[in-house]
């Protein structure tokens, strides 16, 4: 007679969702602070309420995973989206608040978009049967559905206003399309792919097409028809149906840029890399010009700065009636190629005949254009390899204009970030640069990173001289961020203001008169966090690199007097090419403690100290890549944080856990593998075997065969026999993030279990990379509280 006693390797098939303490439940269920959409022309503010966390049943509805996207077949739209659940209107001064009338029952509102004259607001409502188009009359605060045709949002892109303020162009479900083809139960043959010597290295993607059944389903749900509908609800089709991706009407409303995807589809890349065309049609649906026909983009050169050859990034010039711009690589899209210039921008004016006209030529990769006026625009460039960014002005109305440098810096250098130029919606509803009354100055909003923490600012920028003048800066003890300038003559802007003791609300600030008045009076959504203490702490790594983090402590705790606390360190590694930039401070000591539903900060209410967003820089200067010394730098970062916490009297070195999400989970597993610094670890939705992401991951450009030692050393799976610290692994079963397939956690757990480690794996049904369902989020909190109580607090 044989008995098999399995006391430690339990499957727990009938394990039910658990609840954390009521304190945590209350924090998870706290309502989100409403968001604002500001209509300067209308003199109105739209207040949008967010719903509570969805129930698990909402995530469990049918979902199709096709060509890199996830589709709800019932609605023909994205299966996982965020919505607004209610709308209000009020004046710019906060007065005359009105509930929007006529909204659908159980509103699930998205794609909220003002008309060019801001007399109406269009939005979509997602019901059980489809996605419908609605319009809100701003003057009466009355909403109504304006078309019975359901929208097709399978490939995103819902609708656009035309500049006449009374017509909306939208992508709809074709009439009489019939039923989707039933999948074949028995295959008619094998799925075959082959490569005939052409390099086609791509990163790992989720939810790709797998067979002809998937192709048929993708065609069915992605095929759409363009429609025009006016405010009276008269709807008419425009042009031919197809697998339409993007569409954009010209500022004058006479033309439409249309992007369509073509067969043959690829099984190795998502839909946005499929063969595709760009064409211009007129407002009656007739083709004016085929701009480009592009092949599948599955063989880009190596490197983050690699791009597809040929036609790229088309868009309308926002300040002109109908001029199309695009960019083409001059180096065949290969960052390794030597080239004085890497990009050429072209434009073509209506009626779009003849050859394209060359505009600016760029030395780095094209990063977009901000349009201003006839003779002024700003083009942005970047080079990811060495973190360079550049902004230059040019005259968009002439051929091959010269560039005038405005700013150049490292993207890592937060302290010298000049901010972003502000825009305004013009008469056609397109965003253009915001100028002062004389047209000689523009305005910049910036985070204002500094050694004292972030201090957001507003600057003016004199176009002729390039001189900036500081108009306003957030002052201690408050943290205040500019939201929108509503009056350039009197310099009135809306801000979001908070402090350690005062929860966030929106304010109106008059810079000329130096006056401020409160605009909204939203209640404190999380009073349960009000009494925990918060401090930005600074310390140094052994090599002298400055580090920082935000420390949260339970109510009433006195460091140095009270007994040290069980502690959680939460972090996420970041790569840098500059040690100076890596040591810069981020965040602010003056923000109110308001956390997301999955935040570890809530543990401070249960007697834990939490060091949140601890600095974990990985630096590789010069020819050295950051990951060449990933592990020793990771350990050094952790040692510095622990030493600081112990020195402060906050933590006991034997009772500290480490945790992180995604790349932070990868960090956690590596720290437990390569050190004995922690009592336990919690790794959420990570990747642990880098041989399964062989063509690069995170900030790593090299492939596995170019840097096998780096890949192997950084893979906790490869060193699973070294794990001696209790580790809780969590993952969403339906994770769609590139590189963090759920099998990463499953196989890592199998390895650790087989080698005798103390490990627990929790796979959350129906969850993707971030956890959303209320049941999942509450259970997640229960799991890590149980784990920390057992292996840290009880250590």
N, C-alpha and C positions, 0 to 999 in steps of 0.2 A: 504494500500500500504506500502511495506517494502523496505527500502533502506539499503544496506550493504556497508558502507564506509570503505575501507581497504587502509588507507594512509601509514601505517607504516609496515605492514606485506606484503611486495611486493615479488612476485616471479620473475619478470623480465625475462620472458621466451625468449624475443627477444633481450636480451642484447648482444651486439657485443663486440669483442675484442677491447681494447683501447690501445693507445700508450702513453708512458710517454714522458717527454721532450726530445728534440733531443740529449742533453748531455748524457742522460741515454741510448738512442738508440745506440749512437756511442760506448759507453763502452760495451754494450751487444754484439754488432757486431764486436768488436775488434778480430783480429785473435789470435789464440793460439800460444804460443811460440813452435817451433818444438822440438821434443824429439830426443834423440840419442840412437843408439845401436852400441856398440863398438866391433869391431873384432880385437883383439890384434894380433892373428896369421896372419890375412890378412893384417894388417897394414892399415885398413880402418875403417871409421865411416859411418854408415847408418843414414841419416837424414830423419825423418818421419814428414810430415806435417799433421796437424789435420784439418778437415773440419769445416765449420761454423755450427751454431746450425741447427738441422734438422727442416724442416717445419712440421706443425701439420699433414699434409697429410701423412708424412712418419710414424708417430706414429699411424695413424688411420687405417693402413692396417690390414688385418685379423690376429688374434692372438688366439692361442689355449692355454688354461691354464690347465695344466695337471700335477698332481703329484708334485706340488711345482715349476714347471718351466713354462716358456712362450715360445711357439714355433711359428715361422712363417711358416705356412704350405706350402708357395710357395718356400721357400728355404730349409726347413727341418733343420733350425738352430735357434739360439736364436732370439727372435723378437726385442730385444732392446740391441744393442751393439754399442760400439765406434769403429771407423775406422780411418785408415790413408788414406789421399787423394792424397798423392804424395810421391815419394822417390828420394833421392839424395845420391850419394856416394862421399866421399872425403878422403884424406889421414889423418893419425893420426896427422899430423902437420897443418891440415886445408887447405892444398893446393890441386890442381887438382880436383876441385868440378865438378861432372858430374851428369846431369839429367839421371835418369833411363829410358831407352827406352823400348818400347814394352808393356807398361802397358795397361790394358784394358781401354775402354772408361768409364768415370765416375767411377774411381777406388774407391772401398770400401775394403780396405786391412786390414787383421787381421792376428794373429798367426804367426808373423814374427820370423823366426828361422834360425840361421846360421847352415850350415853343420859342422860336427866335424872338418874338415880341413879348414873351413871358405872360401872355394873357391866358394861356392854357398849359396844363401839365399832362403829358401822356405817360401811361404806365401799363404794365401787364399784370394780370391776375391768373394764378395757376389753380385750377380746380381739378377735380377727379377726371374730367373728360378732356381737358386741353388748356391751352394758354390763350387767353382772350385779351384784346386791346381795349383800353379804357382811356377816357379823357376827363380831366378835371378843369372846370371853368373857375379860374382864380377869383374873379369878382364875386361870384355867388357861392363859392366853396361847394359846388355841386359836381359830383362825378357820375359818369354814365359809360356803358359799353358802347363802342361805335362801330364794331364790325362783328358779324356772326362767324367770320372765317377764323379758324384757329391759327395761331402763329406756329411756325416750325423753328424751334430753338435747339435742335439736335446739335448743330454746329455753332451755337451761340449767335449773337447778332440779331436783335429782335426787330428794331424799327428805327427810322430816322425821320425827323421833321423836314419838310421842304421849306425853302425860304419864304414861301407865300403865306406861311403861318396858318394855313387851313388844310394842308394836305400832308398825309403821313405815308411814307413808303415802308412796307413791311414784308417780311419773308414768311409765307404762309404754307400750310399743308395744301397740296394740290387737290382740286376738286375731283371726286370720283376716282380716287387712286386705288380703291379696292382694299382687300385684306393682305396682310403680310404673308409671304410664302412660308408654308409650314416647313420646318427643318426636316431634312431627310433622316429617317431613322437608321437606314443602312447606307453606309458610304458607297459611292459608285467607283471609288478608287482611292489610292493613297494621296496624301498631300505632299507635293514635291516642290522643293526649292533647290536651286543650284547657283553656283558662282563659277564663272569661266575666266578667272584670273584677274578680274577687276576688283580693286580694293573697295570694301564697303563696310568700314568700321563704324559702328553706332553704339551709343550707350544703351543700357538696358531700359526698355520701355514696357509699361504695363498695358494690358487690355488690347493687344494687337489683334488684327484679323488672323484667323486660324485656317479657314477653309472656305469653300464656295458658299456654304450656308451663311457664314458671316458676311461675305460679300453681298449676298442678296439682301440680308437684313440691313446692312449699311446703306445700300442703294435705296431701299424702301423708306427708311426713316430720315435719311439725310437729303433726299430729293425734295426740293421746295419750289414754290412759285412766288415771284415777286408780285405784290399787289399795291395799288394806290387806293387810299380811302380818304374822303374829305370829312369835315366835321358834321356833315349831315348823315354820314354813315354809308354813302354810296361807295361801293367797293368794286374795283375792276382789276383783272389780271394784267400783267405787264411782261412782255417778252415770253420766252420759252422756259419751261421748268427744267431744272437740272440740279446737280449736287452743288448748291450755291454756298460758298463760305461767307466771304465778306461782300458788302455792297455799300456804296456811299454816294449820295447825290451831290452834284456840284453846288457851290455856293449860290449860283444864279438859278438853280433848280431845273436846268434844261437838260442835264446829262447825268448819267449814273455810271460809276465805276463798279464792275461786277467781277468777282473772283469765283471760278468754278473748278471743281475737281474732276479728273478724268481717269478712266481705266487705261492701263492695267494697275490695279491697286497693289500695294506692297504689304507683305506679311512681317516686315522687319522694322517699319517706322510708322508713326501715327499719321492720321489723315492729312495734317497740315504739311506733310512732306510728300504727299502723293503728286503725280503729274497734275498740272493745273494751268488754267488760262486766266488772263486778265483782259477784259474788253471794256470799251465804252459804248453804252447804248444811249439813245435819246429818250425823252420822256414818254414817247409812244412805244418804246420797246425795240426799235430798229437798231441793229448794230451799226455804229459809226466807225469803229476801228478795233481790230484785234491788236492789243498792245504787246502781248507776249504769250508764248506757249512753252511751259517749263517742264522738264523731265522730272522723274522721281529724285528726291534729294536724299539719297542713301549712301553717298560716297564723298562726303565733305572731307577736305584735308584735316590733318590732326591739329588739335588746339582749340582753345576757347575763342580765338579770334578768327577762326575759319568761317567762311560764308559760302553760300551757293554762288556759282558764276551766273552772269547775265542779270536780267531784270529783277529788281528787288524793291520792296518797301514803297509801293506807289501810294500817293495821297494827293488830295486837292490842295492847291495853295489857298489858305484860309481867307486871305485879304483880296482875292481877285475873283472875277465872275466864274471862269472855267479854265484853269491852267493846271495840268497834271504834272507832278514831279515824281521822279524815282531815282534810284541809285544803281550803279553797276560796279563790280569789283574790277580793278585794274591789275591785280596780282593773281588772277584766277582763283581768288578766294583763299589762297594759301598763305598763312602768316609766316611760313618759313621762307617764302620767296623774297628776294631782295627787291625793293621797289621804293622809288622816291615818293610816289603817290600811290595810294591804295584804293581810292574810291573816286568815281566821277558821278556827280549829280547832273541829271538831265531834266528838261521840261518841254512841254508841248502845249500850245495854246489851241483853244477851239478855233476852227472846226476839226482840229487834230489831223490835218493833212501834212504831207512832207516829212522831212527828217527832224528828229529830235534835236533840240538846241542844248549845247553843253553849258552848264552853270558852274558851280564851284568844284574844284578838285581838292581832295582831302588826303592828308598824309597818314591818317589813322582810319579806323572803322567809323562809318556813319552812325551817328546816335540820335538823329532826328533834327527837325527844323522847327523853330518857333517863328511864326509869321508876324510881321508888324505893320508895315505900310509899303507904299510903292517902291521905296528905295532902301528899305531896311528890314532885315531878318537876321536871325541868329541860328547858326548851325553848330551842333555838338558832335564831338568826336571822342573815341575812346580806344585804348589798347589794353586789353585785359591782362596780357602777359606781364607788363610792368606797371599796371594799375594807373596809367596816365589818363587824364580827362582834359579836354580842351573845348572852349567855347569861343566862337568868332562871329563877328557881324559881317554882312555882305549886302550888296545891292542885288536883289533877286530879279530885277527887271531887265538886266543886260546879260549878254553872253560872257562867259568866263570871267566873272567878277573877281576882284582881289578880296582876300580875307583880311580882316582887321582883328587881331587877337584881343580878346576881352579878358579871358582867365585861363590859366593852365595850372594843374596841380595833380597830386596823387589822389586817387579816389579813397585811399586809406586815411588821408590827412583830414580828420574831422575839424580840427582847430582852424584850418584855413579855408573851410568851405564857404564860398561867398553867398550861398543861398540860391534860391530858384526865382527866376523872373515871373512876376504875376501876369495872369492873362484875364481877359474879359470876353464875354460873348458878344460878337458884333451883330449887325442887323440881320445877317444871314444865319445866325445861330452857330457860327464857327468861332473857336477860341483864338484870339489874337493877343499880342502883347499889350499890356496896359501902360498907357503913357499919361503924363500929367496934362493939364489943360493946354500948355503951350506945345506939347509934343516933343519936348527936349529932354525929358527924364523918364525913366522907368522905375519899377519898384521890385525889391527883393525881399523874400521871406527866408529866414534861415533858422536852423536849430541852435546855432550859437554855442557849439561845443567849446568847452574851455576847461582849464585845470580846476575850476570851481564847480564843474558840471555844466549841463546844458542851460543856456540863457537865450531863449529865442529872441529874434530881433526883426526889425523892419528897416531897410535901407532904401535910399533913393540912389539912382545911378544916372549920372550925367552922360548922355550919349556922346557928345563931342569930345569931352576930355577923358572919359572913363573913370571919373572920380566918384566915389561912393560917400554918402553922408548918412550917419546913423540917425534915424528919426525916432526910434524907440527900442528899448531893450527890457526884457523881463527882469524884475528886481526881486531880490530876497525880501521877505520869506515866502514869496509866491512863485509858482510856476505858471507862466501865461504864454500861450501860443497864438500867433495871429492866424485868423481863419480866412478873412476876406476884407478887402478894401471896398467900402461902399460909396465913398465920396473922395475923389482925389483933390478937389479944390480945398475942402476943409479938413482933409486927412482924417476921415472917420473910418474906423475899421471894427470888425467883429472879432473878438478873441475868446478863447477858452481858458478860464482861470481857475486855479486850485492852489491849495497849500497842504501842508501836513495835516492840519486840523480841519480844513474846509473842503468839502467835496466839490467836484468840478461843476461849473455852470458857464453859460455864455454871457459875454458882456459887450457893451458898445463903448469904444474908447475914442475920444476926440483928441488927436495929438496936438492940434493947434491950441485948443483951450485947456489941454491937460486935464480933461474930465473923463470920468468913467462911470457907467451906470449898468446895473445888472439887467440882463435881457431875459434870461430864463431862471426859473426857480424849481428845477428838478430836485426831488428829495434824495437824500443819501441812500443809495441802493444797498450799501453794506455796512450798517452801523455796527455789526459784529466784529469788524476789524478796526474800529476806531481807537481802541485802547491798546492795541499792540504797538510797540515802539519800532522805529525805523531809523537806520543810520547808514550813510554811505561811508564805507571803510576803505582805507588805502594801505597798501603794504608792498613789499618788493620781493621779487623772485631772487634766487641765490645769485644769478648773474647780474642783478641790479635793475632788471626790467620792472618798471612800476606796474602794479596791478590794483584792481579795485573790485568792489562788489557792494550789494545792498543787503544789510543785515536786518532781519526782522526778529524781534524778541517778544516773548509772552508778556502780557500785562503785569506790571509790577516787578519784573525781574531786575536785579541790580548786580551787574557784573563786578566780580571781585569781592562781593559780599555774600551773595547767594551761591549755592552749590552749582557747579557747571551743568549745562543743559545737554541732553541728547540733541544732536545737530544733524541737519541735512544740508549738503552742499549741492546746489543745482547750477548746471553750467552747460555751455555749448562752445566747442572749439572754433576758432576763426584763424584763417591763414593770413599772414602778412609778409610783405617784402621789405618792410622797414620796421626796425625795432622802435624807432621814435614814434611812429604811428601806432604801433601795437600797445605802447604805454599810455596812450591818451585816454582821458576819462570820458565815459559816456553816461547818460542818465542824469537825473537831478535829485538832490536831497530834499527838494521841496514839493514833490508830488504827493497827492493823496493816495492812500493805499486802497486801490480798487483792482481786483484780480479777475482773471478769466475763470471759467468753470473748472478747468483742470489744473489750476495753479497750485504749486507746492507751498505757497506762502500761507495757505489756510492752516498748515500744521502748527503755526505759531499760536493758534488758539487752543492747541492741545498740549502745550508745554514744551514744544520743540523750538530750538533756534533754527532759523533758515537763512543761509547765505545764498541769496538769489542773484542770478546773472554774474557769478564770479568770473573774472577775466581768465580766459584760457587761450591766450595767443600762441600760435605756432608760427615762428618767424624763420624765413629763409632769405637771407640777403644776398645780393650779387648773383652768382651762378648757382648758389645752393637753393634747392627747392624746400619749402617748409616741411614737407613730409619726410625729408631725408633724416630729420631728427625729431620726428613726431613723438615717439614714446618718451624719450628723456625730457622733452619740454613739457609734455603732458604731466608727468610725475612731478616735475619741478613746480609747475603751477599749483598742483594739489598740495604739495609740501608747504608752499608759501602761505596758502589760505589757511591750512590747519595750524601752522605756527602762529599766525595772527589771531585766530580764534582762541587758541589756548592761552596766548599771552594776554589777551583781554579778559580772561577769566570767564569767557562765554561757554567754551566747550571743553569736554574731557576728550583727549586724543584717542581714547579707546571707544568712544561712543559717537562716532561721526560716520554718517552714510553719504554716499554720492549717488546722484541721479541725473538723468537727462532724457530728452526726447529726440528721436531720429539720430542725427550725428552726435547729439549729446548722449544717446544710449550707447553708441559705438565708443564714445569716450569713456563711459562708465565701465563697460566690459574690459577695455584696455587697461584702465587704472587698476581694476581688481586683478587682472592677469599679471601685470608687471610691477605691482607693489603690494605691500601689506599695510597700507595707510588707513584703510576703512574697515568698519565693522560689518557693513552690508552695502549692497547696491541695488538700485532699481533702474532697469533699462526699458524704456518705452519705444516700441516701433523702430528698432534699429536694424543695421546690417552688420554682420559679424565675419563674413567670409568674402574678402575682396577679390578672390579669383572668380566670383560670380558677377562681378562688375568689371570685366577685364579691360574695357576701353575707357577707363577713367571714372572718377567718382569725386563728388564734392569739388575741391579746388585742385585735384590731381589731373594733369593733362596727359601724363605718360601712360602708355598701356602696360598691361601685366608683363609682357615679354621684354619691355624696355627697362622695367624696374621691378623684377620679381622679388628681390629682397625687401623692398619697401612694401609691396603688397602683402607679402607673407608676414613680415614683422608687425604690420598694422592690423592683421586679421586675428582677433581673439579666438576664432574657431581653430586656427592652426596651432594654437597653444592652449587648447582647452584643458590639457593635463596639468597646467600651472594654476588653475583656478582653485583657491582655497577659501574664498570668502562667499558667504551666502548671497545669492543673486536672484532677484525677482525679475522675470522677463514678462513683458506685456506687449501685445500686438493686436491691431485690428485685423480680423480675418479677411476683410475686403480691402486691404491697403492698396491704393493705386499709385503711390509715390514711386517715381523712378528710382530703382536701386534698393528699395526696402521691401522686397517681396516678403510675404509672411513666412515663406519657406526658410528665410534667413534665421528667424527665431526658432522655428520648429527643429531645424537641423542642429542649431547650436545647443538647444535644450537636449536633444538626443545625445550629442557628444558629451555634454557636462554630466548628464545622468549616467551615461555608460562608464564614465571615468570616476564616479563616486562623489561628485560635487554636491553641495547643498544648493538646490535650485528649484524654483517653482515657475511654471509657465502658465500665463493667463491669456487665452485667445478670445477676443471680444467679438461676438457675432455681429455681422452687418456693419461693422465700423471700418472706416477708411484710415488714412494716415493720422488724422486728428479725430478725437473721440467726441461724438455729438449727442447721442441718445442719453436721456436722463438716467436710465437704468445703467448704462455703461459707465457714465461719469461717476455716479455714486458708488458703483461697485469698485471702480478704479481707486477711489479714495479709501474704501474699506480695505482693499488689498494692501495698499502701501502703509496704512496705519497698522494693520496686523503685523506686517513684515518688520516695520521699524520698531514697534513695541516689543517684539520678540527678540530681534537680533541687535538692536541699538539701545533702546531704553532698558531692556532686560539683560543687556550684555554684562 
